[in-house]
């Protein structure tokens, strides 16, 4: 269990003496030094792997380097002392990510080499499914919140979500908003239910997966409120907008009653995103609408701050 303490403040308030302060301070310096050494060696291993992969430009090399990095992490975990735990986690997680990257590189090169484009699309689908399964299993085995998050995002990729970067700009797309909303709303509820019942041992990673699913579902609502259900499902943007507003209100009320600050905060943030999206879609970017929108933003911010303070006290 980790506890954060401001030992300087405790010393000034007389709650600890100078000897206790010096002892705690020396322990923190030792831990900081061990952490820095762990991270330095971990980043060194990762850089070596990436360099070898770049030099060979081979998906097979990425698979081998990922597997070796993972095995190094396992060896450190079982043979090393507690002070090397950060290095072990770094190698284990990096090994999984490098290995899955190798799988996707292999599918990408098969994709480019196939002229007809039929077999390659199946290869890429199989690679994405395999990547998702590996991330899910690894997140449970390593109890890793990072891998749990990436496994949910990998599922989102399977249903047509994605991101892109080009010349200082970022893009995000949801090809099937309604499907995304339904799948990740159900997934968020299911993971939360499991975290509170039969799989409470994995509570942290299940909660992380549930929260990530909530974020993906809200992004699906956001895209759907602008473009509707797209080609597959003819659902109007207006219907999705109303449904999103009602869902956010219900989610926030549940979070308030259950004293879930994260739920209330996320509901407030996406509520503001929803409001401004519809506001400027209808009123355009006129000076008057910007001023009024800014005033409303200040009011929303003050309201969220008071609500958060109330929940802290509760």
DAHUHU-V784805 format. One record per run of one state. SS is the DSSP state (helix for helix, strand for strand, loop for the rest). FROM is the first residue (numbers start at 0). TO is the last residue. If there is no record, write none. Layout:
SS/FROM/TO ; SS/FROM/TO
This chain:
loop/0/5 ; helix/6/11 ; loop/12/16 ; helix/17/55 ; loop/56/57 ; helix/58/78 ; loop/79/80 ; helix/81/112 ; loop/113/116 ; helix/117/141 ; loop/142/143 ; helix/144/157 ; loop/158/159 ; strand/160/165 ; loop/166/167 ; strand/168/173 ; loop/174/175 ; helix/176/194 ; loop/195/198 ; helix/199/226 ; loop/227/235 ; helix/236/256 ; loop/257/259 ; helix/260/282 ; loop/283/285 ; helix/286/312 ; loop/313/313
